[in-house]
Protein backbone atom coordinates (compact mmCIF):
# COMPACT_ATOMS: atom_id res chain seq x y z
CA UNK A 1 0.00 0.00 0.00
CA UNK A 2 1.45 3.33 -1.07
CA UNK A 3 1.47 6.39 1.20
CA UNK A 4 1.10 8.67 -1.77
CA UNK A 5 -2.16 10.53 -2.31
CA UNK A 6 -2.46 9.04 -5.79
CA UNK A 7 -0.53 6.24 -7.48
CA UNK A 8 -1.36 5.22 -11.05
CA UNK A 9 0.37 2.34 -12.82
CA UNK A 10 -0.29 1.09 -16.36
CA UNK A 11 -3.61 2.89 -16.43
CA UNK A 12 -5.58 2.45 -19.65
CA UNK A 13 -9.11 3.63 -20.31
CA UNK A 14 -10.85 2.79 -23.56
CA UNK A 15 -14.04 4.03 -25.17
CA UNK A 16 -14.92 1.44 -27.78
CA UNK A 17 -11.73 0.83 -29.73
CA UNK A 18 -10.27 4.22 -28.87
CA UNK A 19 -7.82 4.64 -25.99
CA UNK A 20 -8.79 7.84 -24.22
CA UNK A 21 -6.30 7.65 -21.38
CA UNK A 22 -2.97 5.85 -21.06
CA UNK A 23 -0.72 6.62 -18.10
CA UNK A 24 2.33 4.44 -17.48
CA UNK A 25 3.03 5.79 -14.04
CA UNK A 26 1.97 8.83 -12.05
CA UNK A 27 2.46 9.52 -8.36
CA UNK A 28 1.04 12.50 -6.49
CA UNK A 29 2.39 13.10 -3.01
CA UNK A 30 0.25 14.19 -0.09
CA UNK A 31 0.16 17.93 0.37
CA UNK A 32 0.95 18.74 -3.26
CA UNK A 33 -1.03 21.18 -5.36
CA UNK A 34 -0.83 19.75 -8.85
CA UNK A 35 -2.08 21.50 -11.95
CA UNK A 36 -3.43 19.10 -14.57
CA UNK A 37 -3.34 20.80 -17.94
CA UNK A 38 -4.21 19.82 -21.45
CA UNK A 39 -6.41 20.69 -24.40
CA UNK A 40 -10.04 19.59 -24.65
CA UNK A 41 -10.32 15.83 -24.91
CA UNK A 42 -6.88 15.22 -23.40
CA UNK A 43 -8.32 12.95 -20.70
CA UNK A 44 -8.20 15.29 -17.69
CA UNK A 45 -11.77 14.70 -16.51
CA UNK A 46 -11.44 10.99 -17.30
CA UNK A 47 -8.42 10.83 -15.01
CA UNK A 48 -10.40 12.46 -12.18
CA UNK A 49 -13.23 10.00 -12.73
CA UNK A 50 -10.73 7.14 -12.46
CA UNK A 51 -9.60 8.49 -9.07
CA UNK A 52 -13.22 8.54 -7.89
CA UNK A 53 -14.00 5.09 -9.24
CA UNK A 54 -16.64 6.56 -11.52
CA UNK A 55 -15.01 5.50 -14.78
CA UNK A 56 -15.76 2.12 -16.24
CA UNK A 57 -13.58 -0.11 -18.41
CA UNK A 58 -10.42 0.84 -16.53
CA UNK A 59 -7.31 -1.32 -16.79
CA UNK A 60 -4.26 -1.01 -14.60
CA UNK A 61 -3.78 0.04 -11.02
CA UNK A 62 -5.36 3.10 -9.45
CA UNK A 63 -4.54 3.70 -5.81
CA UNK A 64 -6.02 6.71 -4.03
CA UNK A 65 -5.21 7.59 -0.41
CA UNK A 66 -3.75 4.13 0.01
CA UNK A 67 -6.85 2.28 -1.28
CA UNK A 68 -6.89 0.28 -4.54
CA UNK A 69 -9.91 1.73 -6.32
CA UNK A 70 -10.45 -1.21 -8.67
CA UNK A 71 -10.60 -3.72 -5.82
CA UNK A 72 -13.15 -1.88 -3.71
CA UNK A 73 -16.78 -2.96 -3.45
CA UNK A 74 -19.59 -0.41 -3.44
CA UNK A 75 -19.25 0.18 0.28
CA UNK A 76 -15.50 0.65 0.10
CA UNK A 77 -15.84 3.02 -2.85
CA UNK A 78 -18.43 5.10 -1.04
CA UNK A 79 -16.10 5.31 1.94
CA UNK A 80 -13.17 6.41 -0.22
CA UNK A 81 -15.26 9.03 -2.01
CA UNK A 82 -16.18 10.58 1.33
CA UNK A 83 -12.49 11.31 1.84
CA UNK A 84 -12.30 13.07 -1.51
CA UNK A 85 -13.80 16.49 -2.16
CA UNK A 86 -14.88 16.81 -5.78
CA UNK A 87 -15.98 19.95 -7.62
CA UNK A 88 -17.26 18.93 -11.06
CA UNK A 89 -16.66 20.85 -14.23
CA UNK A 90 -20.27 21.19 -15.22
CA UNK A 91 -22.66 22.85 -12.80
CA UNK A 92 -25.82 20.80 -12.23
CA UNK A 93 -28.70 21.79 -14.48
CA UNK A 94 -31.00 24.18 -12.69
CA UNK A 95 -33.09 21.92 -10.52
CA UNK A 96 -36.84 22.40 -10.26
CA UNK A 97 -36.41 21.98 -6.51
CA UNK A 98 -35.31 25.32 -5.04
CA UNK A 99 -32.61 24.09 -2.68
CA UNK A 100 -30.93 26.84 -0.71
CA UNK A 101 -27.20 27.46 -0.75
CA UNK A 102 -26.99 26.16 2.82
CA UNK A 103 -28.77 22.94 1.86
CA UNK A 104 -26.45 22.43 -1.10
CA UNK A 105 -23.36 22.89 1.08
CA UNK A 106 -24.85 20.47 3.63
CA UNK A 107 -24.91 17.76 0.95
CA UNK A 108 -21.19 17.41 1.65
CA UNK A 109 -21.97 16.16 5.19
CA UNK A 110 -24.61 13.68 4.03
CA UNK A 111 -22.29 10.79 3.26
CA UNK A 112 -20.15 11.55 6.34
CA UNK A 113 -23.18 11.45 8.65
CA UNK A 114 -24.17 8.03 7.32
CA UNK A 115 -27.42 6.34 6.43
CA UNK A 116 -30.36 6.58 8.83
CA UNK A 117 -28.66 9.37 10.77
CA UNK A 118 -29.88 12.94 10.46
CA UNK A 119 -27.44 15.80 10.25
CA UNK A 120 -26.57 16.91 13.77
CA UNK A 121 -25.99 20.37 15.15
CA UNK A 122 -22.25 19.86 14.77
CA UNK A 123 -22.72 19.08 11.06
CA UNK A 124 -24.70 22.27 10.50
CA UNK A 125 -22.13 24.30 12.45
CA UNK A 126 -19.45 22.95 10.14
CA UNK A 127 -21.60 23.88 7.15
CA UNK A 128 -22.08 27.42 8.47
CA UNK A 129 -18.36 27.78 9.17
CA UNK A 130 -17.48 27.02 5.58
CA UNK A 131 -20.25 29.23 4.26
CA UNK A 132 -18.76 32.07 6.27
CA UNK A 133 -15.19 31.21 5.34
CA UNK A 134 -16.01 31.39 1.63
CA UNK A 135 -18.00 34.60 1.94
CA UNK A 136 -21.40 33.05 1.26
CA UNK A 137 -23.17 34.05 4.48
CA UNK A 138 -25.46 36.60 2.84
CA UNK A 139 -26.48 33.97 0.24
CA UNK A 140 -27.08 31.05 2.60
CA UNK A 141 -30.86 31.30 2.43
CA UNK A 142 -31.07 32.00 -1.28
CA UNK A 143 -31.91 29.46 -3.93
CA UNK A 144 -28.86 27.88 -5.53
CA UNK A 145 -30.29 28.56 -8.98
CA UNK A 146 -30.68 32.26 -8.23
CA UNK A 147 -27.03 33.09 -7.51
CA UNK A 148 -24.30 33.84 -10.03
CA UNK A 149 -22.01 31.26 -11.63
CA UNK A 150 -19.08 32.28 -9.47
CA UNK A 151 -21.16 32.06 -6.30
CA UNK A 152 -22.36 28.62 -7.39
CA UNK A 153 -18.75 27.49 -7.84
CA UNK A 154 -17.87 28.73 -4.35
CA UNK A 155 -20.92 26.89 -3.00
CA UNK A 156 -19.70 23.67 -4.58
CA UNK A 157 -16.21 24.23 -3.18
CA UNK A 158 -17.78 24.71 0.25
CA UNK A 159 -19.76 21.51 -0.29
CA UNK A 160 -16.54 19.66 -1.02
CA UNK A 161 -14.74 21.21 1.95
CA UNK A 162 -17.38 20.31 4.57
CA UNK A 163 -16.45 16.68 3.87
CA UNK A 164 -13.11 17.52 5.49
CA UNK A 165 -11.40 15.90 2.51
CA UNK A 166 -7.88 14.53 2.34
CA UNK A 167 -7.82 15.04 -1.42
CA UNK A 168 -9.53 17.85 -3.34
CA UNK A 169 -10.30 17.39 -7.02
CA UNK A 170 -11.25 20.54 -8.89
CA UNK A 171 -12.37 20.14 -12.49
CA UNK A 172 -12.04 23.50 -14.28
CA UNK A 173 -13.39 25.44 -11.30
CA UNK A 174 -13.25 28.76 -13.16
CA UNK A 175 -14.98 27.63 -16.35
CA UNK A 176 -17.32 30.29 -17.77
CA UNK A 177 -16.42 32.80 -15.08
CA UNK A 178 -15.32 36.38 -15.66
CA UNK A 179 -11.86 37.62 -14.72
CA UNK A 180 -12.95 38.90 -11.34
CA UNK A 181 -14.57 35.64 -10.30
CA UNK A 182 -11.70 33.63 -11.72
CA UNK A 183 -9.24 35.47 -9.50
CA UNK A 184 -11.46 35.06 -6.43
CA UNK A 185 -11.67 31.30 -6.98
CA UNK A 186 -7.91 31.04 -7.54
CA UNK A 187 -7.31 32.90 -4.25
CA UNK A 188 -9.71 30.57 -2.43
CA UNK A 189 -7.90 27.50 -3.77
CA UNK A 190 -4.52 28.91 -2.80
CA UNK A 191 -5.69 29.82 0.69
CA UNK A 192 -7.22 26.35 1.24
CA UNK A 193 -4.03 24.63 0.15
CA UNK A 194 -1.80 26.87 2.26
CA UNK A 195 -3.87 26.76 5.44
CA UNK A 196 -4.88 23.10 5.35
CA UNK A 197 -1.95 21.51 3.42
CA UNK A 198 -4.56 19.73 1.33
CA UNK A 199 -3.59 17.59 -1.61
CA UNK A 200 -5.17 19.36 -4.56
CA UNK A 201 -5.52 18.29 -8.17
CA UNK A 202 -6.56 21.30 -10.21
CA UNK A 203 -7.73 20.58 -13.73
CA UNK A 204 -7.60 23.51 -16.11
CA UNK A 205 -6.66 24.41 -19.63
CA UNK A 206 -5.75 28.00 -18.82
CA UNK A 207 -2.40 28.75 -17.21
CA UNK A 208 -3.90 31.81 -15.51
CA UNK A 209 -5.82 29.55 -13.13
CA UNK A 210 -2.68 28.08 -11.56
CA UNK A 211 -2.10 29.69 -8.17
CA UNK A 212 1.38 30.75 -7.07
CA UNK A 213 1.60 27.81 -4.66
CA UNK A 214 1.23 25.31 -7.50
CA UNK A 215 4.45 23.35 -7.31
CA UNK A 216 3.87 20.84 -10.07
CA UNK A 217 2.20 20.71 -13.44
CA UNK A 218 1.24 17.54 -15.29
CA UNK A 219 0.35 17.99 -18.95
CA UNK A 220 -1.92 15.58 -20.75
CA UNK A 221 -2.33 15.39 -24.49
CA UNK A 222 -4.39 12.79 -26.36
CA UNK A 223 -4.65 10.73 -23.19
CA UNK A 224 -0.92 10.62 -22.42
CA UNK A 225 1.30 12.44 -19.93
CA UNK A 226 3.60 14.55 -22.09
CA UNK A 227 5.19 16.62 -19.33
CA UNK A 228 5.48 16.48 -15.56
CA UNK A 229 7.48 18.87 -13.41
CA UNK A 230 7.74 22.32 -11.89
CA UNK A 231 5.76 25.02 -13.66
CA UNK A 232 8.93 26.80 -14.81
CA UNK A 233 10.18 23.53 -16.32
CA UNK A 234 6.92 22.52 -18.00
CA UNK A 235 5.26 25.75 -19.07
CA UNK A 236 7.39 26.75 -22.00
CA UNK A 237 6.33 28.51 -25.16
CA UNK A 238 7.37 25.47 -27.18
CA UNK A 239 5.24 23.12 -25.06
CA UNK A 240 2.18 25.40 -25.18
CA UNK A 241 2.63 25.79 -28.90
CA UNK A 242 2.72 22.03 -29.39
CA UNK A 243 -0.52 21.70 -27.41
CA UNK A 244 -2.54 24.64 -28.62
CA UNK A 245 -0.95 25.69 -31.87
CA UNK A 246 1.65 28.28 -32.91
CA UNK A 247 1.58 31.97 -32.18
CA UNK A 248 1.31 31.72 -28.41
CA UNK A 249 3.88 32.77 -25.83
CA UNK A 250 4.07 31.96 -22.11
CA UNK A 251 4.53 34.84 -19.72
CA UNK A 252 5.39 34.52 -16.02
CA UNK A 253 4.97 37.29 -13.46
CA UNK A 254 4.77 37.24 -9.67
CA UNK A 255 4.50 33.46 -9.63
CA UNK A 256 1.51 33.40 -11.99
CA UNK A 257 1.42 32.30 -15.60
CA UNK A 258 -0.41 33.46 -18.67
CA UNK A 259 -0.56 32.81 -22.39
CA UNK A 260 -0.41 35.75 -24.76
CA UNK A 261 -0.14 36.06 -28.50
CA UNK A 262 3.53 35.56 -29.41
CA UNK A 263 5.74 37.42 -31.90
CA UNK A 264 4.72 35.10 -34.68
CA UNK A 265 1.03 35.43 -33.94
CA UNK A 266 -1.28 36.82 -36.61
CA UNK A 267 -2.29 40.46 -36.16
CA UNK B 1 -76.35 19.30 2.95
CA UNK B 2 -73.48 16.84 2.81
CA UNK B 3 -73.80 13.81 5.08
CA UNK B 4 -70.31 14.01 6.61
CA UNK B 5 -70.55 10.63 8.29
CA UNK B 6 -71.45 8.90 5.07
CA UNK B 7 -68.80 10.73 3.08
CA UNK B 8 -66.09 10.59 5.78
CA UNK B 9 -64.05 7.81 4.13
CA UNK B 10 -64.23 9.68 0.82
CA UNK B 11 -62.95 12.88 2.42
CA UNK B 12 -60.26 10.97 4.30
CA UNK B 13 -59.28 9.28 1.05
CA UNK B 14 -59.09 12.63 -0.71
CA UNK B 15 -56.83 14.07 1.96
CA UNK B 16 -54.59 11.00 2.04
CA UNK B 17 -54.32 10.52 -1.70
CA UNK B 18 -53.78 14.24 -2.19
CA UNK B 19 -51.27 14.65 0.62
CA UNK B 20 -49.22 11.59 -0.24
CA UNK B 21 -49.20 12.49 -3.92
CA UNK B 22 -48.14 15.99 -2.92
CA UNK B 23 -45.15 14.53 -1.10
CA UNK B 24 -44.27 12.45 -4.17
CA UNK B 25 -44.62 15.48 -6.41
CA UNK B 26 -41.68 17.19 -4.69
CA UNK B 27 -39.34 14.47 -5.93
CA UNK B 28 -41.06 13.74 -9.22
CA UNK B 29 -41.02 17.39 -10.26
CA UNK B 30 -37.61 17.93 -8.66
CA UNK B 31 -36.13 15.09 -10.70
CA UNK B 32 -38.13 16.10 -13.79
CA UNK B 33 -39.80 12.71 -14.23
CA UNK B 34 -43.56 13.45 -14.41
CA UNK B 35 -43.92 10.55 -16.85
CA UNK B 36 -43.30 8.20 -13.93
CA UNK B 37 -47.02 8.06 -13.12
CA UNK B 38 -48.00 6.75 -16.55
CA UNK B 39 -45.08 4.32 -16.55
CA UNK B 40 -46.05 2.88 -13.15
CA UNK B 41 -49.75 2.69 -14.06
CA UNK B 42 -49.10 0.49 -17.07
CA UNK B 43 -46.59 -1.63 -15.22
CA UNK B 44 -49.21 -2.27 -12.54
CA UNK B 45 -51.78 -3.04 -15.24
CA UNK B 46 -49.43 -5.56 -16.83
CA UNK B 47 -48.93 -7.21 -13.45
CA UNK B 48 -52.65 -7.37 -12.81
CA UNK B 49 -53.36 -8.79 -16.27
CA UNK B 50 -50.95 -11.65 -15.87
CA UNK B 51 -52.11 -12.22 -12.32
CA UNK B 52 -55.64 -12.56 -13.62
CA UNK B 53 -54.54 -14.91 -16.36
CA UNK B 54 -52.85 -16.97 -13.67
CA UNK B 55 -56.16 -17.29 -11.87
CA UNK B 56 -56.19 -14.52 -9.28
CA UNK B 57 -59.41 -12.57 -8.78
CA UNK B 58 -60.85 -9.45 -7.21
CA UNK B 59 -58.74 -7.59 -4.66
CA UNK B 60 -56.02 -10.27 -4.88
CA UNK B 61 -55.06 -8.72 -8.21
CA UNK B 62 -53.50 -5.87 -6.28
CA UNK B 63 -50.60 -8.16 -5.40
CA UNK B 64 -49.35 -8.82 -8.95
CA UNK B 65 -50.15 -5.20 -9.80
CA UNK B 66 -47.83 -4.09 -7.00
CA UNK B 67 -45.29 -6.63 -8.18
CA UNK B 68 -45.33 -5.31 -11.75
CA UNK B 69 -45.00 -1.73 -10.57
CA UNK B 70 -42.21 -2.56 -8.13
CA UNK B 71 -40.18 -4.53 -10.71
CA UNK B 72 -40.45 -1.64 -13.16
CA UNK B 73 -39.38 0.81 -10.47
CA UNK B 74 -36.46 -1.44 -9.58
CA UNK B 75 -35.37 -1.51 -13.23
CA UNK B 76 -35.60 2.24 -13.44
CA UNK B 77 -33.64 2.76 -10.24
CA UNK B 78 -30.82 0.43 -11.23
CA UNK B 79 -30.56 1.77 -14.78
CA UNK B 80 -27.65 4.20 -14.98
CA UNK B 81 -28.46 6.94 -17.52
CA UNK B 82 -24.74 7.55 -18.07
CA UNK B 83 -23.89 3.94 -18.79
CA UNK B 84 -26.92 3.50 -21.02
CA UNK B 85 -26.35 6.87 -22.67
CA UNK B 86 -30.05 7.64 -22.24
CA UNK B 87 -31.95 10.28 -20.31
CA UNK B 88 -34.03 8.99 -17.38
CA UNK B 89 -37.24 9.99 -19.18
CA UNK B 90 -36.20 8.02 -22.26
CA UNK B 91 -35.57 4.97 -20.06
CA UNK B 92 -39.04 5.45 -18.58
CA UNK B 93 -40.51 5.69 -22.04
CA UNK B 94 -38.86 2.41 -22.95
CA UNK B 95 -40.17 0.70 -19.80
CA UNK B 96 -43.62 2.15 -20.47
CA UNK B 97 -43.69 0.76 -23.99
CA UNK B 98 -42.62 -2.68 -22.75
CA UNK B 99 -45.17 -2.83 -19.93
CA UNK B 100 -47.96 -1.38 -22.03
CA UNK B 101 -47.22 -3.89 -24.75
CA UNK B 102 -47.22 -6.75 -22.25
CA UNK B 103 -50.46 -5.52 -20.70
CA UNK B 104 -52.32 -5.37 -23.97
CA UNK B 105 -50.92 -8.68 -25.19
CA UNK B 106 -52.26 -10.14 -21.97
CA UNK B 107 -55.64 -8.43 -22.36
CA UNK B 108 -55.81 -9.85 -25.85
CA UNK B 109 -55.50 -13.35 -24.40
CA UNK B 110 -58.69 -13.09 -22.32
CA UNK B 111 -61.17 -13.65 -25.18
CA UNK B 112 -58.90 -16.39 -26.53
CA UNK B 113 -59.20 -18.16 -23.19
CA UNK B 114 -62.90 -17.37 -22.96
CA UNK B 115 -62.52 -15.23 -19.83
CA UNK B 116 -63.62 -11.79 -18.72
CA UNK B 117 -61.15 -8.98 -18.13
CA UNK B 118 -63.55 -6.83 -16.07
CA UNK B 119 -61.59 -7.41 -12.87
CA UNK B 120 -58.42 -6.09 -14.44
CA UNK B 121 -59.98 -3.10 -16.19
CA UNK B 122 -61.61 -1.88 -13.00
CA UNK B 123 -58.62 -2.51 -10.75
CA UNK B 124 -56.58 0.52 -11.60
CA UNK B 125 -59.31 2.97 -12.41
CA UNK B 126 -60.93 3.53 -9.09
CA UNK B 127 -62.95 6.55 -8.11
CA UNK B 128 -62.68 8.67 -5.01
CA UNK B 129 -66.45 8.56 -4.61
CA UNK B 130 -66.32 4.80 -3.94
CA UNK B 131 -63.53 5.02 -1.40
CA UNK B 132 -64.23 2.87 1.68
CA UNK B 133 -62.52 2.73 5.04
CA UNK B 134 -60.61 -0.38 3.95
CA UNK B 135 -59.19 1.66 1.08
CA UNK B 136 -58.29 4.47 3.47
CA UNK B 137 -56.31 2.11 5.72
CA UNK B 138 -54.49 0.73 2.70
CA UNK B 139 -53.59 4.22 1.51
CA UNK B 140 -52.59 5.21 5.02
CA UNK B 141 -50.23 2.27 5.28
CA UNK B 142 -48.58 3.03 1.93
CA UNK B 143 -48.39 6.76 2.75
CA UNK B 144 -46.81 6.09 6.14
CA UNK B 145 -44.23 3.80 4.55
CA UNK B 146 -43.24 6.51 2.08
CA UNK B 147 -43.30 9.20 4.76
CA UNK B 148 -41.03 7.18 7.04
CA UNK B 149 -38.68 6.54 4.13
CA UNK B 150 -38.45 10.26 3.37
CA UNK B 151 -37.84 11.00 7.03
CA UNK B 152 -35.14 8.34 7.27
CA UNK B 153 -33.38 9.19 4.00
CA UNK B 154 -34.35 12.84 3.60
CA UNK B 155 -30.80 14.14 3.41
CA UNK B 156 -29.86 11.52 0.81
CA UNK B 157 -32.95 12.36 -1.23
CA UNK B 158 -32.04 16.05 -1.07
CA UNK B 159 -28.58 15.27 -2.43
CA UNK B 160 -30.04 13.11 -5.21
CA UNK B 161 -32.49 15.88 -6.10
CA UNK B 162 -29.60 18.29 -6.55
CA UNK B 163 -27.49 15.93 -8.65
CA UNK B 164 -27.53 12.15 -8.55
CA UNK B 165 -24.06 12.01 -10.15
CA UNK B 166 -22.58 14.45 -7.60
CA UNK B 167 -24.23 12.55 -4.76
CA UNK B 168 -22.56 9.33 -5.89
CA UNK B 169 -19.21 11.12 -6.23
CA UNK B 170 -19.55 12.37 -2.64
CA UNK B 171 -19.86 8.82 -1.30
CA UNK B 172 -23.64 8.84 -0.87
CA UNK B 173 -25.41 5.55 -1.61
CA UNK B 174 -27.45 7.25 -4.28
CA UNK B 175 -28.48 4.24 -6.36
CA UNK B 176 -29.75 2.23 -3.40
CA UNK B 177 -31.70 5.11 -1.86
CA UNK B 178 -33.16 6.23 -5.18
CA UNK B 179 -34.20 2.69 -6.11
CA UNK B 180 -35.83 2.21 -2.70
CA UNK B 181 -37.70 5.49 -3.14
CA UNK B 182 -38.91 4.51 -6.62
CA UNK B 183 -40.19 1.14 -5.39
CA UNK B 184 -42.14 2.76 -2.55
CA UNK B 185 -43.43 5.36 -4.99
CA UNK B 186 -44.64 2.63 -7.33
CA UNK B 187 -46.38 0.87 -4.43
CA UNK B 188 -48.09 4.05 -3.22
CA UNK B 189 -49.17 5.08 -6.71
CA UNK B 190 -50.60 1.64 -7.46
CA UNK B 191 -52.59 1.70 -4.22
CA UNK B 192 -53.83 5.21 -5.00
CA UNK B 193 -54.71 4.33 -8.61
CA UNK B 194 -57.02 1.55 -7.54
CA UNK B 195 -58.71 3.58 -4.82
CA UNK B 196 -59.06 7.03 -6.32
CA UNK B 197 -58.14 6.59 -9.99
CA UNK B 198 -55.41 7.70 -12.35
CA UNK B 199 -56.91 11.02 -13.42
CA UNK B 200 -56.46 12.45 -9.94
CA UNK B 201 -53.07 10.90 -9.29
CA UNK B 202 -51.46 12.00 -12.58
CA UNK B 203 -52.14 15.63 -11.74
CA UNK B 204 -51.36 15.44 -8.04
CA UNK B 205 -47.88 13.98 -8.60
CA UNK B 206 -46.88 17.24 -10.29
CA UNK B 207 -49.13 20.20 -9.52
CA UNK B 208 -48.67 20.50 -5.73
CA UNK B 209 -44.89 20.72 -6.02
CA UNK B 210 -45.13 23.04 -9.01
CA UNK B 211 -47.23 25.36 -6.85
CA UNK B 212 -45.01 25.01 -3.77
CA UNK B 213 -41.79 25.71 -5.69
CA UNK B 214 -43.26 29.06 -6.74
CA UNK B 215 -43.61 30.22 -3.17
CA UNK B 216 -40.85 28.81 -0.99
CA UNK B 217 -37.17 27.97 -1.00
CA UNK B 218 -35.74 25.00 0.82
CA UNK B 219 -36.49 21.31 0.80
CA UNK B 220 -38.40 21.13 4.10
CA UNK B 221 -40.76 24.02 3.38
CA UNK B 222 -41.39 22.74 -0.15
CA UNK B 223 -42.38 19.32 1.19
CA UNK B 224 -44.76 20.72 3.81
CA UNK B 225 -46.41 23.09 1.35
CA UNK B 226 -46.71 20.47 -1.40
CA UNK B 227 -48.38 18.02 1.01
CA UNK B 228 -50.75 20.80 2.07
CA UNK B 229 -51.61 21.75 -1.51
CA UNK B 230 -52.15 18.09 -2.41
CA UNK B 231 -54.47 17.53 0.56
CA UNK B 232 -56.37 20.75 -0.15
CA UNK B 233 -56.82 19.70 -3.77
CA UNK B 234 -58.04 16.22 -2.78
CA UNK B 235 -60.49 17.33 -0.12
CA UNK B 236 -61.39 20.70 -1.54
CA UNK B 237 -61.95 19.27 -4.98
CA UNK B 238 -64.37 16.68 -3.59
CA UNK B 239 -66.31 19.27 -1.58
CA UNK B 240 -66.53 21.58 -4.58
CA UNK B 241 -67.75 18.76 -6.78
CA UNK B 242 -70.39 17.84 -4.16
CA UNK B 243 -71.68 21.40 -4.13
CA UNK B 244 -71.59 21.88 -7.90
CA UNK B 245 -72.52 18.32 -8.88
CA UNK B 246 -69.53 18.17 -11.24
CA UNK B 247 -67.24 15.12 -11.67
CA UNK B 248 -65.00 14.91 -8.60
CA UNK B 249 -61.84 13.79 -10.40
CA UNK B 250 -61.98 16.64 -12.88
CA UNK B 251 -62.64 19.24 -10.19
CA UNK B 252 -59.72 17.98 -8.12
CA UNK B 253 -57.41 18.19 -11.14
CA UNK B 254 -58.57 21.69 -12.03
CA UNK B 255 -58.28 22.90 -8.43
CA UNK B 256 -54.68 21.62 -8.24
CA UNK B 257 -53.88 23.39 -11.52
CA UNK B 258 -55.54 26.57 -10.23
CA UNK B 259 -53.29 26.47 -7.19
CA UNK B 260 -50.25 26.45 -9.49
CA UNK B 261 -51.54 29.48 -11.35
CA UNK B 262 -52.39 31.39 -8.18
CA UNK B 263 -48.98 30.58 -6.66
CA UNK B 264 -47.20 31.79 -9.78
CA UNK B 265 -49.18 35.04 -9.73
CA UNK B 266 -48.46 35.46 -6.04
CA UNK B 267 -44.78 35.04 -6.70
CA UNK B 268 -44.81 37.68 -9.42
CA UNK B 269 -46.81 40.10 -7.27
CA UNK B 270 -44.54 39.64 -4.25
CA UNK B 271 -41.48 40.47 -6.29
CA UNK B 272 -42.87 43.69 -7.72
CA UNK B 273 -41.36 46.80 -6.12
Contacts between the chains, C-beta under 8 A, distances in Angstrom:
chain1	res1	chain2	res2	distance
A	52	B	169	5.5
A	54	B	168	7.1
A	54	B	169	6.3
A	56	B	83	6.9
A	74	B	173	7.7
A	77	B	171	7.8
A	78	B	171	4.5
A	78	B	172	7.3
A	78	B	173	6.0
A	79	B	171	6.5
A	80	B	171	7.3
A	81	B	168	7.7
A	81	B	169	6.1
A	81	B	170	6.2
A	81	B	171	3.6
A	82	B	170	7.0
A	82	B	171	3.5
A	83	B	171	7.9
A	84	B	171	7.9
A	86	B	166	7.6
A	86	B	169	4.8
A	86	B	170	6.9
A	88	B	165	7.6
A	88	B	166	6.3
A	88	B	169	7.3
A	92	B	162	6.1
A	92	B	163	4.0
A	92	B	166	6.5
A	95	B	30	6.2
A	95	B	161	6.3
A	95	B	162	6.0
A	95	B	163	7.9
A	96	B	29	5.1
A	96	B	30	5.2
A	96	B	32	6.1
A	96	B	209	7.6
A	96	B	213	6.2
A	97	B	26	6.9
A	97	B	29	7.4
A	97	B	30	3.6
A	97	B	161	4.8
A	97	B	162	7.6
A	97	B	213	6.8
A	97	B	219	6.8
A	97	B	222	6.5
A	98	B	213	5.6
A	98	B	216	7.3
A	98	B	217	4.6
A	98	B	218	7.1
A	98	B	222	6.8
A	99	B	158	6.8
A	99	B	161	7.0
A	99	B	162	5.7
A	99	B	217	7.8
A	99	B	218	7.2
A	99	B	219	6.0
A	100	B	217	5.3
A	100	B	218	5.1
A	103	B	158	6.2
A	103	B	218	6.4
A	103	B	219	5.8
A	104	B	162	6.0
A	106	B	155	7.4
A	106	B	158	7.9
A	107	B	155	7.9
A	107	B	158	6.8
A	107	B	159	4.4
A	107	B	162	6.1
A	107	B	166	7.5
A	107	B	167	7.0
A	107	B	170	6.6
A	107	B	172	7.9
A	108	B	170	6.4
A	110	B	155	4.7
A	110	B	156	6.1
A	110	B	158	7.5
A	110	B	159	5.0
A	110	B	167	7.6
A	110	B	170	7.0
A	110	B	172	5.4
A	111	B	170	5.2
A	111	B	171	3.8
A	111	B	172	4.6
A	112	B	171	7.9
A	113	B	155	6.9
A	115	B	153	7.2
A	115	B	156	7.2
A	115	B	173	6.5
A	115	B	177	7.9
A	116	B	152	5.6
A	116	B	153	7.7
A	118	B	154	7.6
A	118	B	155	6.8
A	119	B	155	5.9
A	141	B	217	7.0
A	141	B	218	7.9
A	142	B	217	7.1
A	143	B	217	4.8
A	144	B	162	7.6
A	159	B	170	7.8
A	163	B	170	6.8
A	163	B	171	7.9
